[in-house]
């Protein structure tokens, strides 16, 4: 399947398998438009969760399947996608290779609590991690995503309100809907609900054996009838375990039913607008009583509730989000499976993390190749080709005891079939990165292998038998891996350069065996009848003295025999290092083996620490000793098992092989840290159009997954020619605006984006209202800015609630850069980490500080890693050397940071846990009140007086003693010119037990407007007495002193205000004005420089500083400030005029001096 086949997601003809745990939600999913196949899961032996047609009729595009029918279709690859509704579903499909989505309906903490806290959270997450690997996670709410702590997308419920018509509310009763409400009291609030309902007529629908009056609905029409006729809906879900809403509540709202809810920060209910919400049970009862007595008001509130569902839980948004997630899941699955989408190119071998491997061997489960395939599939995409063993081979090799099924290869072909015929059967878009042939003793490599241009590797096992034949077999391969160490030199002498020893190993999942009762003294599995005489003789000696269990076993049965043996015996043939060494040690029993001199065995394992070595003459004594010394025997066996599991599994071997091949590709190109920098840091120069460099045409597709799926309005700062924005519009159907300072690139962007602003983000205002965007993107931008902190702060108000900032930032800690620095080099490039236009450089620590200082929390960090990292990670090293620079004693995460050349970050504006006291003692408030106060403050600053006043009123309704809200009402009244009302509010705030200084400041400013400067001064001095560093009071007092005529005192107050808060605009303007009037510039110059340290791109202040330097006679400094200004705005008329004045002044002085 290719990208062109996908088209737009709605056009995909997909077959999706899911499971019947929630009929209403599956009916919503069916709105997406694909064909759904629904398995009725087994609850207990013989008992299934059948589709309840009373609850919901089966959608037209859905079909019920039995587990047997679904299994058969899965084996036949009859489905395109699985949507699992819980972990049990994932277990059921774990062995099938197809795209999977895991849908999370519940919180993990709730599931653990309901289960009696029998499991630990971290243990549980660790146990399911393999099931979730490669699976796309979808959560029905943000709180559930946060509770699980897993990455994924959030898709809230969506309803079509046209499905829920006709609210009448003609029955004065309260409706409650849910299952097991009493049994799940902690989550569903049964006890609270009973207190609320006491004495009121009510109806409870759902499976509730603990509530005698409750009953099941008689179907969806019965449920809808209750939504239409009952007066009010009651919700008591508890915040600790549940969301503030569920599907039943939303359905009630969609019908037009008013909701009364116990307080929950995640509730869609706005008190008094679309329902009532409180944590005061008495108040909730009053609200219920009010609605029961006032049907007209109930209908009015219900209409608002219906609007809420339409705006916040829209069915179109729901289906669009699901289509996008399904589309992304399929594309990612194909890409992770190695398929190249149309229009894309396969990267170079060493740049591919998950490689496509075409593996050729004769299928046989007990062969080394089978274990290698299993290991490779964990990290790479493997397609196998070749034949499989037949009955003749099974008989010849005495494989009658092999019970594992022999399965055909992915591409079956005859032994030694031409590789060309195999390549023709590869999936479309799948191109092999490596051909890997493994010796089985049953076939030779393809005859046309020399014609293949891709890298070719072979693994030769039995070089201790017929060495000359193996030297010939290896001829067509670029890389030769040998299981037997002693023959590496023979291959090198024969001219093979890329040859490496790769010992055999164990499969930890098959060979671990189980803790078992020891049933025999000595166990042996292997060939006996046709074995060399030495092996037969030694086995006979063991049998005559000990209880010997000698059988022909395979796979897990072999591991079980080893586990049941106190000692496992091994004997090498021709001094080979065989599989038995690793398999026996993996079982947990003590291995007693000969030394296999020259095989490398003694380099890996130490006698009496990991295993026990014997000489033929001492075999019986060695075995007898360890049988008599059980504690020592078991200690050595356990240590040996730990050693093989940590270093000698087939996964370790395949990592070694792939790292070796990777490094070979880089070996010639990367010889030093400097060379690595030019390879990994510097981007290759591409053909460019004269007016737009390739840099501006780059599309950062890797950043798109960080953009939230529900982001419908996006701003990209530094949008270049609009490539990424166009991709977002195509995938997400989003509104995308851009900011770009390169004119040619901006013109191209206008052709594909909805709006493009041309100019410098640091020196121009943006024409967008606050809360305009869901996401702002800085793709490789922040490092180019003079003052990235100010840009983050200034653009943050453009984000809507819950909005995100997505950024990519190069990592100056990258090892190649430090390697250059160690050699005294800091060479700028056209692109990359040392891009010559970069003004700022960041490490991960500094990136975190940048976003923290901007008032943001980082939600997600992803890394672009150097391929070198995997080799370092697997080596266990705690130091990294970059040329002549070495850093030691690194923790794993610290080490990793040296191999990251770029970080990708998603952040959101930080919400404080609780409101801090205003000025000096105002009461702390809840997060809900804090949010109202913050919104009100922003509305006030934007001159939205009516909106600000309404928000302050709402805050006071929740917290009547909140002094900040009272002062806010005073500020709004003052803004509207209502001085009497403002005065009332300020004085009311001063009655608070801890009166805020801001109330005195407000009164002072009010009296300034009345021109009562004496009273104004008195009020402002009271504020300063309470809080000497109150910059607002100091600045206002400076204005008062200036109006009285005390200019030097006024200047002093402005200086004090700015020393407290350099961003106080009124103090800054007053300082500049009075400095010129009084011709006193020392404080002004000092404070303007301080301001520019924080806001280096503020051109007005920079010009003000230049003016002060000019009138102070500091011509060179004034010229330097103006030159800096003109970098950002070359045509700044006032700056040019001042430069001309400086030139004229300097000429005049030169003339006088001459």
Helices and strands as residue ranges (DSSP letters): H 3-6, G 9-11, E 15-19, H 23-30, E 35-39, E 42-44, E 47-48, E 62-65, H 67-75, E 81-84, H 87-93, E 99-104, H 108-114, H 121-132, E 136-139, H 142-148, E 153-154, G 161-163, E 171-177, H 185-188, H 190-197, E 202-205, H 220-229, E 230-235, H 247-255, E 258-262, E 275-278, H 281-293, H 295-312, H 315-336, G 349-351, E 356-360, H 368-377, E 381-386, H 391-396, E 411-412, H 419-423, E 434-438, G 449-451, E 455-460, H 467-473, G 474-476, E 479-482, G 485-487, H 488-493, E 499-501, H 508-511, E 520-525, H 533-545, E 548-551, H 555-563, E 565-570, H 579-587, E 590-593, H 601-604, E 612-613, G 616-618, H 619-628, H 630-647, H 650-667, H 673-676, I 677-681, G 694-697, H 701-704, E 713-717, H 723-732, E 735-740, H 743-750, E 755-758, E 773-779, G 782-784, H 788-796, E 799-810, H 815-822, H 844-853, E 856-865, H 868-875, E 880-882, E 885-887, H 892-897, E 900-909, H 927-941, H 945-958, H 963-975, H 979-989, H 997-1009, H 1013-1026, H 1031-1044, H 1047-1060, H 1065-1078, H 1082-1094, H 1099-1111, H 1115-1128, H 1133-1153
